[in-house]
Amino acid sequence: MKNSFYSIGKNFLAKTLLLMFSILSTGVFSANYYVHPTLGKDSNDGLSKEKPWASLWKAKQQKLKAGDSLLLAQGQVFHGSLSYKNLKGSEDNPITISSYTTDENAKPKRAHINSAGHLYGIHLLDSRNVNVSNISITANGGGIPDWIKEQQKKKWNKLKTPMRIGVYVEGKAKKTFRNIHLNNLFIKDIYYNKPGVSRSKAEVKSANGTQSYGWGIRFMTSGKSKLKNISVTNTTVIDVAHTGIKFTGSLDEVNVHHNIVYKAGGPGIQMSGVTNAHISYNKVDSSGNSDDSRKWGRGSGMWTWSSSDILVEYNQFTNASGPGDSAGFHIDYNCSHVVVQYNLSAHNAGGFCEILGNNYNNAYRYNISINDGYRSKGENNAFQEGKLFWLSGFQGGKKKRSGPFNSYFYNNTMYVSDEITTKIAIDRMTKGALIANNIFHIVGDSKQVMGDQYNPAKKGKAMFKNINFNNNLFLKDSNWPKDIKIQDSAPLYGDANFVNGGGVKLSDYTPQNIALVKDKGVEIKPIAEDDIGLKIGLKVTHDILGNKIVGKPDIGAIEITTSK
């Protein structure tokens, strides 16, 4: 017995000394809290794997402090939601929400939250320095929570149309909330409505949907709140009723890397009110999906609105569908310095390049587009033409069309098969555009269309100014419609002879007609009267495959590395 007490005392002393050392060295007393739905009890202290809590309800009662971790058992299903307000981690000691294993030899699995019947899987309000990782979330319907029903009964407090969201990061207080990072999440089947609910045909024509939907991940601020240094990485979002990953409000320093968004009912990724963002190595496929009647059924792979200093590179935007919008990537109005480079855009109904009004100094360069813009207005309920290339002056509502201003479009490779009639629209209010060193490999017919949707463009006197359109390679003379008011001043004609035209790999669009494209590009200089150009510079050092650009640039997105 004496030895037993001695052993207990010795262990207690060791743990106490270790804890004191931790506090002295970091200045932070931190704890790990464990949750296991079958092995745990809410009467436990939750401080060990041996005595975990059982429910998310218990877990969200805990006031997490800097350095604390909330850990859910891997491979287990948790019903409910996690909602926290005013979490205050520090930069050196963030708060962690993640998973843990009860078997070190088991294959890693995410803990799973089923939040059907709850508004959010995970909700962080006015929080800072929080890392969320290694968790999966579903929320397939479940109706309206009781507290919302009660609130809606009170005429003095009518709530807006509620949203169901996998992970919701929200800022409301008049502060800047920093360092929220989401990593290695799996979010699937996020729907507000129960299966079988259908939407009217008019709903898909509304600007962003007017009804309740499910969203994968949302970062959102209101009032004078701001979110800064936030990220979504290595995360998969599949089958959500509306947008996969969405940022709205006032957000700065945003990073979105190595994610997959598949079959979102709306856009794959969308940014409004964002500055200083880097979006790279994401795969967005089948946005605007309509295989479930609860989905919106329209959406580009990604688009920006009222955002600036956005770099979009090394992404894949494929198979966007819907009766309107649904480009691979489009720049909506009120944006500046959005640079779209080194991306693959393929089989998107709405098109490839789309720059709307009141936009300044945006660029598409060194991208490859395959069979984009195939949609025809009037077919399959489409209310907007698909367009390979579109400069639009639309800037919302009934405002007069304006711009876009100083748009740069160079060294892109576009391939369109003979099954598609290519449509091109250039607004007569366009001021400043550089279109050079591109390959327009259009096998079929081409035609000019008017920019159309909420406020259709109208014919009238062309107000073009400072247009530099030259040195593009066309497969044939008819690739660029003759009735468009601007024409290439020094066009090239011929077949680049791609390795595998119509293929889906970037290398398929390596030209084999070397004499036609090698060193045939012109130097890219600022548009007349534009003293800014692009903040990151007009000159690039390598092509979409990583090949160095030596001497004069070649035509198209791929630099030839041989001299045969």
C-alpha positions as CSV (number, residue, x, y, z in Angstrom):
1,M,0.0,0.0,0.0
2,K,2.9,2.3,0.9
3,N,4.5,1.8,-2.5
4,S,1.1,2.4,-4.2
5,F,0.7,5.8,-2.4
6,Y,4.3,6.6,-3.2
7,S,3.8,5.8,-6.9
8,I,0.7,8.0,-7.0
9,G,2.4,10.8,-5.2
10,K,5.4,10.6,-7.5
11,N,3.2,10.7,-10.6
12,F,1.2,13.6,-9.3
13,L,4.4,15.5,-8.5
14,A,5.8,14.9,-12.0
15,K,2.6,16.1,-13.6
16,T,2.5,19.2,-11.4
17,L,6.1,20.0,-12.3
18,L,5.5,19.5,-16.0
19,L,2.4,21.7,-15.8
20,M,4.3,24.4,-13.9
21,F,7.1,24.3,-16.5
22,S,4.5,24.6,-19.3
23,I,3.0,27.7,-17.6
24,L,6.4,29.3,-17.0
25,S,7.7,28.7,-20.5
26,T,4.5,29.7,-22.4
27,G,2.7,31.9,-19.9
28,V,-0.5,29.9,-20.9
29,F,-2.4,27.3,-19.0
30,S,-3.9,25.1,-21.7
31,A,-6.0,22.0,-21.7
32,N,-7.2,19.3,-24.1
33,Y,-10.9,18.4,-23.9
34,Y,-12.0,15.1,-25.4
35,V,-15.5,14.1,-26.7
36,H,-16.6,10.6,-27.5
37,P,-20.3,9.9,-28.2
38,T,-20.4,6.3,-27.0
39,L,-17.5,6.0,-24.5
40,G,-18.0,9.4,-22.9
41,K,-20.3,10.9,-20.2
42,D,-21.2,14.6,-19.9
43,S,-20.6,14.2,-16.1
44,N,-16.8,13.5,-16.8
45,D,-14.3,16.3,-16.8
46,G,-13.4,15.7,-20.4
47,L,-9.7,16.2,-19.7
48,S,-8.5,12.8,-20.8
49,K,-9.2,10.1,-23.4
50,E,-10.3,7.9,-20.5
51,K,-12.9,10.4,-19.3
52,P,-14.3,12.2,-22.3
53,W,-17.5,14.1,-22.6
54,A,-20.3,12.5,-24.7
55,S,-22.0,15.4,-26.5
56,L,-21.4,18.5,-28.5
57,W,-23.9,20.2,-26.2
58,K,-21.5,19.7,-23.3
59,A,-18.5,20.6,-25.4
60,K,-19.8,24.0,-26.4
61,Q,-20.5,25.0,-22.8
62,Q,-16.8,25.0,-22.1
63,K,-15.1,28.4,-22.3
64,L,-12.1,27.6,-24.4
65,K,-9.0,29.6,-23.7
66,A,-5.8,30.3,-25.7
67,G,-3.9,27.1,-26.3
68,D,-6.9,24.9,-25.5
69,S,-8.0,22.0,-27.8
70,L,-11.4,20.6,-28.3
71,L,-10.9,17.1,-29.8
72,L,-13.7,14.8,-31.2
73,A,-13.1,11.1,-31.5
74,Q,-12.2,10.0,-35.0
75,G,-14.6,7.8,-36.9
76,Q,-17.5,8.7,-34.5
77,V,-20.7,10.4,-35.4
78,F,-21.8,13.5,-33.3
79,H,-25.3,14.8,-33.7
80,G,-25.8,18.5,-33.2
81,S,-23.5,21.5,-33.7
82,L,-20.6,23.4,-32.2
83,S,-21.2,27.1,-31.7
84,Y,-18.8,29.5,-30.0
85,K,-18.7,33.2,-29.4
86,N,-15.7,35.4,-28.5
87,L,-13.1,32.6,-28.6
88,K,-9.8,34.3,-27.9
89,G,-6.8,32.3,-28.9
90,S,-3.4,34.0,-29.3
91,E,-1.1,33.9,-32.3
92,D,1.4,31.7,-30.4
93,N,-1.3,29.7,-28.7
94,P,-4.4,29.3,-31.0
95,I,-7.5,27.4,-30.0
96,T,-7.8,24.1,-31.8
97,I,-11.0,22.2,-32.8
98,S,-10.0,18.9,-34.3
99,S,-10.2,15.1,-33.8
100,Y,-8.2,12.5,-31.9
101,T,-7.8,8.8,-32.2
102,T,-8.4,6.2,-29.5
103,D,-6.2,3.7,-31.4
104,E,-2.8,4.9,-32.5
105,N,-2.5,2.1,-35.0
106,A,-5.8,2.8,-36.7
107,K,-6.1,4.5,-40.1
108,P,-6.7,8.2,-39.5
109,K,-10.4,9.2,-39.9
110,R,-12.2,12.4,-39.4
111,A,-14.7,12.8,-36.6
112,H,-18.2,13.4,-38.2
113,I,-20.8,16.0,-37.2
114,N,-24.3,15.5,-38.4
115,S,-26.0,18.8,-38.0
116,A,-29.3,18.1,-39.7
117,G,-32.0,20.3,-38.0
118,H,-29.3,22.8,-36.8
119,L,-28.3,25.9,-38.7
120,Y,-24.6,25.3,-38.5
121,G,-22.2,22.4,-38.1
122,I,-19.5,24.7,-36.6
123,H,-20.2,28.4,-35.9
124,L,-17.5,30.8,-34.8
125,L,-18.7,34.3,-33.9
126,D,-16.4,37.2,-33.2
127,S,-13.5,34.9,-32.6
128,R,-9.8,35.1,-33.3
129,N,-6.8,32.7,-33.5
130,V,-8.7,29.5,-34.0
131,N,-7.7,26.4,-36.1
132,V,-10.4,23.9,-37.2
133,S,-9.2,20.7,-38.8
134,N,-9.9,17.0,-39.5
135,I,-13.6,17.0,-39.2
136,S,-16.4,16.1,-41.6
137,I,-19.9,17.7,-41.6
138,T,-23.2,16.8,-43.1
139,A,-26.6,18.6,-42.7
140,N,-29.1,17.1,-45.0
141,G,-32.3,19.0,-44.2
142,G,-34.0,18.7,-40.9
143,G,-36.4,21.7,-41.0
144,I,-36.3,24.9,-39.0
145,P,-34.9,24.9,-35.5
146,D,-37.5,25.5,-32.8
147,W,-35.9,28.8,-31.7
148,I,-36.3,30.2,-35.2
149,K,-40.0,29.1,-35.3
150,E,-40.6,31.0,-32.0
151,Q,-38.8,34.1,-33.3
152,Q,-40.7,34.1,-36.6
153,K,-44.0,34.2,-34.6
154,K,-43.1,37.6,-33.3
155,K,-43.9,40.2,-35.9
156,W,-41.4,42.6,-34.3
157,N,-38.5,40.3,-34.9
158,K,-38.9,38.8,-38.3
159,L,-35.6,37.0,-39.2
160,K,-34.1,37.0,-42.7
161,T,-34.3,33.8,-44.7
162,P,-32.2,31.4,-42.6
163,M,-29.2,29.6,-44.0
164,R,-27.8,26.1,-43.2
165,I,-24.0,26.2,-43.3
166,G,-21.4,23.5,-42.7
167,V,-18.8,25.9,-41.2
168,Y,-19.8,29.5,-40.5
169,V,-17.2,32.1,-39.4
170,E,-18.9,35.4,-38.6
171,G,-17.9,38.8,-37.5
172,K,-20.4,41.3,-35.9
173,A,-18.6,43.4,-33.3
174,K,-16.7,46.6,-34.4
175,K,-13.3,44.9,-34.3
176,T,-10.9,43.0,-36.6
177,F,-10.8,39.3,-35.9
178,R,-7.7,37.6,-37.1
179,N,-6.3,34.2,-37.8
180,I,-9.1,31.7,-38.5
181,H,-7.8,28.7,-40.4
182,L,-9.8,25.7,-41.7
183,N,-7.9,22.7,-42.9
184,N,-8.6,19.1,-44.0
185,L,-12.4,19.3,-43.6
186,F,-14.9,17.2,-45.5
187,I,-18.3,18.8,-46.0
188,K,-21.1,17.1,-47.9
189,D,-24.9,17.2,-48.3
190,I,-25.6,20.6,-46.8
191,Y,-29.3,21.4,-47.5
192,Y,-31.8,23.5,-45.7
193,N,-34.8,21.7,-47.1
194,K,-35.8,18.1,-46.8
195,P,-35.3,15.9,-49.9
196,G,-37.9,16.3,-52.7
197,V,-38.5,20.0,-52.3
198,S,-38.5,21.7,-55.7
199,R,-37.8,25.3,-56.6
200,S,-39.6,27.5,-59.2
201,K,-37.9,28.2,-62.5
202,A,-37.9,31.9,-61.5
203,E,-35.6,31.2,-58.5
204,V,-32.6,30.4,-60.6
205,K,-33.0,33.8,-62.4
206,S,-32.7,35.7,-59.2
207,A,-29.3,37.3,-58.5
208,N,-28.2,34.9,-55.8
209,G,-31.4,33.0,-54.8
210,T,-34.1,34.3,-52.5
211,Q,-35.0,31.1,-50.6
212,S,-33.2,29.1,-47.9
213,Y,-30.3,27.1,-49.1
214,G,-27.4,25.1,-47.7
215,W,-23.8,26.5,-48.0
216,G,-20.5,24.6,-47.5
217,I,-18.3,27.2,-45.8
218,R,-19.1,30.9,-45.2
219,F,-17.0,33.7,-43.9
220,M,-19.2,36.8,-43.3
221,T,-19.0,40.2,-41.6
222,S,-21.6,42.9,-40.9
223,G,-21.3,46.5,-39.8
224,K,-17.8,47.5,-39.0
225,S,-16.5,44.1,-38.3
226,K,-13.6,42.7,-40.2
227,L,-11.9,39.3,-40.7
228,K,-8.2,39.2,-41.5
229,N,-5.7,36.4,-42.2
230,I,-8.2,33.6,-42.9
231,S,-7.7,30.4,-44.8
232,V,-9.3,27.3,-46.2
233,T,-6.9,24.6,-47.2
234,N,-7.0,20.9,-48.2
235,T,-10.8,20.8,-47.8
236,T,-13.5,19.0,-49.8
237,V,-17.0,20.4,-50.3
238,I,-19.5,18.2,-52.2
239,D,-23.2,18.5,-52.9
240,V,-24.3,21.7,-51.3
241,A,-27.5,23.5,-52.3
242,H,-25.7,26.8,-53.0
243,T,-22.1,28.1,-52.9
244,G,-19.3,25.8,-51.8
245,I,-16.9,28.3,-50.2
246,K,-18.1,31.9,-49.8
247,F,-16.6,35.2,-48.4
248,T,-18.8,38.2,-47.8
249,G,-18.3,41.5,-46.1
250,S,-15.0,43.0,-45.1
251,L,-12.2,40.5,-45.4
252,D,-8.4,40.9,-45.8
253,E,-5.6,38.5,-46.4
254,V,-7.5,35.5,-47.6
255,N,-5.9,32.2,-48.7
256,V,-7.7,29.4,-50.4
257,H,-5.4,26.5,-51.4
258,H,-5.6,22.8,-52.5
259,N,-9.4,22.5,-52.1
260,I,-12.0,20.5,-54.0
261,V,-15.5,21.8,-54.6
262,Y,-17.7,19.4,-56.5
263,K,-21.3,19.6,-57.6
264,A,-22.2,22.8,-55.7
265,G,-25.7,24.0,-56.6
266,G,-24.3,27.6,-56.9
267,P,-20.8,28.9,-57.5
268,G,-17.8,26.9,-56.3
269,I,-16.0,29.7,-54.7
270,Q,-17.2,33.3,-54.4
271,M,-15.7,36.5,-52.9
272,S,-17.4,39.8,-52.1
273,G,-15.6,42.6,-50.3
274,V,-12.3,40.8,-50.2
275,T,-8.8,42.4,-50.5
276,N,-5.4,40.7,-50.8
277,A,-6.4,37.1,-51.6
278,H,-4.5,34.2,-53.0
279,I,-6.5,31.3,-54.6
280,S,-4.4,28.4,-55.9
281,Y,-4.3,24.7,-56.7
282,N,-8.1,24.3,-56.2
283,K,-10.3,22.0,-58.3
284,V,-13.8,23.2,-58.8
285,D,-16.0,20.9,-60.9
286,S,-19.7,21.0,-61.8
287,S,-20.7,24.2,-60.1
288,G,-24.2,25.3,-60.8
289,N,-25.2,21.6,-60.5
290,S,-28.9,20.7,-60.6
291,D,-29.0,17.0,-59.9
292,D,-31.0,17.6,-56.7
293,S,-34.2,19.7,-56.8
294,R,-33.0,21.6,-53.7
295,K,-30.0,23.1,-55.5
296,W,-30.0,26.6,-57.0
297,G,-28.7,25.2,-60.4
298,R,-26.5,28.0,-61.6
299,G,-23.0,29.2,-60.8
300,S,-19.5,30.0,-62.1
301,G,-16.5,27.9,-60.8
302,M,-15.5,31.1,-59.1
303,W,-16.3,34.8,-59.2
304,T,-15.4,38.0,-57.4
305,W,-17.4,41.2,-56.7
306,S,-16.3,44.4,-55.1
307,S,-12.9,42.8,-54.4
308,S,-9.3,43.9,-55.1
309,D,-5.8,42.5,-55.3
310,I,-6.8,38.9,-55.9
311,L,-4.4,36.4,-57.4
312,V,-6.0,33.3,-58.9
313,E,-3.6,30.7,-60.2
314,Y,-3.0,27.0,-60.9
315,N,-6.7,26.1,-60.4
316,Q,-9.0,24.0,-62.5
317,F,-12.5,25.3,-63.2
318,T,-14.5,22.7,-65.1
319,N,-18.1,21.8,-66.1
320,A,-19.9,24.8,-64.7
321,S,-23.6,24.7,-65.8
322,G,-26.8,26.7,-65.5
323,P,-29.0,28.9,-67.6
324,G,-27.0,32.1,-66.7
325,D,-23.5,33.0,-65.4
326,S,-21.7,29.6,-65.0
327,A,-18.3,30.6,-66.5
328,G,-15.1,29.0,-65.3
329,F,-14.0,32.2,-63.5
330,H,-15.6,35.6,-63.9
331,I,-14.9,39.0,-62.6
332,D,-18.1,40.7,-61.5
333,Y,-18.4,44.5,-61.3
334,N,-16.6,46.8,-58.9
335,C,-13.3,44.9,-58.8
336,S,-9.7,45.9,-59.4
337,H,-6.4,44.1,-59.8
338,V,-7.8,40.6,-60.1
339,V,-5.2,38.5,-61.9
340,V,-6.3,35.2,-63.4
341,Q,-3.2,33.2,-64.5
342,Y,-2.0,29.6,-65.1
343,N,-5.5,28.1,-64.8
344,L,-7.4,25.4,-66.7
345,S,-10.9,26.4,-67.7
346,A,-12.9,23.6,-69.5
347,H,-16.4,22.8,-70.6
348,N,-18.0,25.7,-68.7
349,A,-21.4,26.7,-70.2
350,G,-21.1,30.4,-69.5
351,G,-17.7,30.9,-70.9
352,F,-14.0,31.6,-70.2
353,C,-13.2,35.4,-69.9
354,E,-15.9,37.6,-68.4
355,I,-15.1,41.1,-67.0
356,L,-18.0,43.2,-66.0
357,G,-18.4,47.0,-65.5
358,N,-16.6,49.4,-63.2
359,N,-13.7,47.1,-63.1
360,Y,-10.1,48.4,-63.3
361,N,-6.8,46.7,-64.2
362,N,-7.8,43.1,-64.2
363,A,-6.1,40.4,-66.2
364,Y,-6.4,36.9,-67.7
365,R,-3.0,35.6,-68.8
366,Y,-1.4,32.2,-69.6
367,N,-4.6,30.2,-69.1
368,I,-5.9,27.4,-71.2
369,S,-9.6,27.3,-72.1
370,I,-11.2,24.2,-73.6
371,N,-14.8,24.3,-75.1
372,D,-16.0,27.1,-72.9
373,G,-19.1,29.2,-73.6
374,Y,-21.2,26.5,-75.3
375,R,-24.6,27.6,-73.9
376,S,-27.1,29.1,-76.3
377,K,-29.8,31.5,-75.1
378,G,-33.3,30.0,-75.4
379,E,-32.1,26.4,-75.3
380,N,-32.8,24.4,-72.2
381,N,-34.2,27.4,-70.4
382,A,-31.0,29.4,-70.9
383,F,-31.6,33.2,-70.4
384,Q,-28.1,34.2,-71.2
385,E,-25.7,33.4,-74.0
386,G,-22.5,31.6,-73.2
387,K,-19.5,33.6,-74.4
388,L,-15.9,32.7,-74.8
389,F,-14.8,36.3,-74.4
390,W,-16.9,39.0,-72.8
391,L,-16.1,42.6,-71.8
392,S,-19.3,44.0,-70.2
393,G,-20.1,47.5,-68.8
394,F,-22.8,46.2,-66.5
395,Q,-22.4,47.5,-63.0
396,G,-25.7,46.5,-61.3
397,G,-29.3,47.6,-61.2
398,K,-30.3,50.4,-63.6
399,K,-26.9,52.1,-63.5
400,K,-25.5,53.2,-66.8
401,R,-23.0,50.8,-68.3
402,S,-19.4,51.8,-67.6
403,G,-16.1,50.2,-68.6
404,P,-14.5,47.9,-67.9
405,F,-11.3,49.9,-67.7
406,N,-7.7,48.7,-68.6
407,S,-8.4,45.0,-69.0
408,Y,-5.3,42.9,-69.9
409,F,-5.8,39.6,-71.8
410,Y,-2.7,38.0,-73.2
411,N,-1.0,34.7,-73.9
412,N,-4.1,32.6,-73.3
413,T,-4.8,29.4,-75.4
414,M,-8.4,28.8,-76.4
415,Y,-9.7,25.7,-78.1
416,V,-13.3,25.4,-79.3
417,S,-14.5,22.4,-81.2
418,D,-16.7,22.5,-84.3
419,E,-19.7,21.4,-82.2
420,I,-19.9,24.9,-80.6
421,T,-20.7,28.2,-82.1
422,T,-18.4,30.6,-80.3
423,K,-20.0,33.8,-79.0
424,I,-18.1,37.0,-78.3
425,A,-19.4,40.3,-76.7
426,I,-17.5,43.5,-76.2
427,D,-19.4,46.4,-74.6
428,R,-19.2,49.7,-76.5
429,M,-18.3,51.4,-73.2
430,T,-15.0,49.5,-72.9
431,K,-12.2,51.9,-72.0
432,G,-8.7,50.5,-72.2
433,A,-8.0,46.9,-73.3
434,L,-5.0,44.9,-74.3
435,I,-5.6,41.7,-76.2
436,A,-2.4,40.1,-77.5
437,N,-0.4,36.9,-78.0
438,N,-3.5,34.7,-77.6
439,I,-4.4,31.6,-79.6
440,F,-8.0,31.6,-80.7
441,H,-8.2,28.0,-82.1
442,I,-11.9,28.0,-83.0
443,V,-12.8,25.1,-85.3
444,G,-16.5,26.0,-85.8
445,D,-18.4,29.2,-86.4
446,S,-18.1,32.5,-84.4
447,K,-20.6,35.3,-84.0
448,Q,-21.0,38.5,-82.0
449,V,-23.7,38.7,-79.4
450,M,-24.9,41.4,-77.1
451,G,-24.0,41.2,-73.4
452,D,-27.3,40.3,-71.8
453,Q,-29.0,39.4,-68.5
454,Y,-30.4,41.8,-65.9
455,N,-29.7,45.0,-67.9
456,P,-29.0,43.9,-71.6
457,A,-26.5,45.8,-73.6
458,K,-27.9,47.9,-76.4
459,K,-26.6,48.9,-79.8
460,G,-25.3,52.4,-80.1
461,K,-22.3,54.5,-80.9
462,A,-19.0,52.8,-80.0
463,M,-17.2,54.6,-77.2
464,F,-14.1,52.5,-77.3
465,K,-10.9,54.1,-76.2
466,N,-7.3,53.0,-75.8
467,I,-7.7,49.5,-77.4
468,N,-4.5,47.6,-78.2
469,F,-5.7,44.5,-80.1
470,N,-2.9,42.8,-82.1
471,N,-0.7,39.8,-82.7
472,N,-3.2,37.1,-81.9
473,L,-3.1,33.7,-83.7
474,F,-6.5,32.7,-85.3
475,L,-7.1,29.3,-86.8
476,K,-9.0,31.0,-89.6
477,D,-10.1,34.5,-90.7
478,S,-13.7,34.0,-89.5
479,N,-12.7,33.2,-85.8
480,W,-13.1,36.9,-84.9
481,P,-16.5,38.1,-86.1
482,K,-16.2,41.0,-88.6
483,D,-19.1,43.0,-87.2
484,I,-17.4,43.5,-83.8
485,K,-16.2,47.2,-83.7
486,I,-12.7,46.3,-82.7
487,Q,-10.4,44.1,-84.9
488,D,-6.9,42.7,-84.5
489,S,-4.5,45.2,-86.2
490,A,-1.9,42.6,-86.9
491,P,-3.5,39.1,-86.8
492,L,-1.7,35.8,-87.4
493,Y,-3.4,32.9,-89.1
494,G,-2.7,29.2,-89.0
495,D,-3.0,25.9,-87.1
496,A,-0.8,25.7,-84.0
497,N,-1.1,21.9,-84.4
498,F,-1.7,21.0,-80.7
499,V,-0.5,17.7,-79.4
500,N,-4.1,16.6,-78.7
501,G,-6.7,19.3,-79.3
502,G,-9.8,18.5,-77.4
503,G,-7.9,16.7,-74.6
504,V,-8.1,17.6,-71.0
505,K,-4.5,17.9,-70.0
506,L,-2.5,21.1,-70.2
507,S,0.3,19.5,-72.2
508,D,-2.3,18.6,-74.9
509,Y,-2.2,22.2,-76.0
510,T,1.5,22.3,-76.7
511,P,1.9,23.7,-80.2
512,Q,3.8,21.5,-82.7
513,N,3.8,24.1,-85.4
514,I,6.8,25.8,-83.8
515,A,7.6,28.2,-86.6
516,L,4.2,29.7,-86.2
517,V,4.4,30.5,-82.5
518,K,8.0,30.4,-81.4
519,D,9.2,33.9,-80.4
520,K,6.3,35.5,-82.2
521,G,4.8,37.2,-79.2
522,V,5.0,41.0,-78.6
523,E,6.2,42.6,-75.4
524,I,3.3,43.4,-73.1
525,K,3.3,47.1,-72.2
526,P,0.9,49.3,-70.3
527,I,-2.3,50.4,-72.1
528,A,-2.2,54.0,-73.2
529,E,-3.1,56.4,-70.4
530,D,-2.7,53.6,-67.8
531,D,0.1,54.5,-65.4
532,I,-0.6,51.4,-63.2
533,G,-0.7,48.3,-65.4
534,L,-0.8,45.3,-63.0
535,K,0.5,45.7,-59.5
536,I,2.3,42.4,-59.7
537,G,3.8,43.4,-63.0
538,L,3.0,42.8,-66.7
539,K,6.0,40.6,-67.4
540,V,6.0,37.0,-66.4
541,T,9.0,34.6,-66.0
542,H,7.4,31.3,-66.9
543,D,4.4,29.7,-68.7
544,I,1.5,27.6,-67.5
545,L,3.7,24.5,-67.4
546,G,6.6,26.2,-65.6
547,N,8.7,26.6,-68.7
548,K,11.0,29.6,-68.5
549,I,10.2,32.4,-71.0
550,V,13.5,33.2,-72.8
551,G,13.7,36.1,-75.1
552,K,10.5,37.1,-76.8
553,P,7.4,35.4,-75.5
554,D,5.7,32.7,-77.7
555,I,2.1,32.9,-78.8
556,G,-0.3,31.2,-76.3
557,A,0.0,29.8,-72.8
558,I,2.8,27.3,-73.4
559,E,6.4,28.3,-74.2
560,I,8.1,26.1,-76.7
561,T,11.2,24.5,-75.2
562,T,12.6,22.8,-78.3
563,S,13.8,24.2,-81.6
564,K,12.8,21.4,-84.1
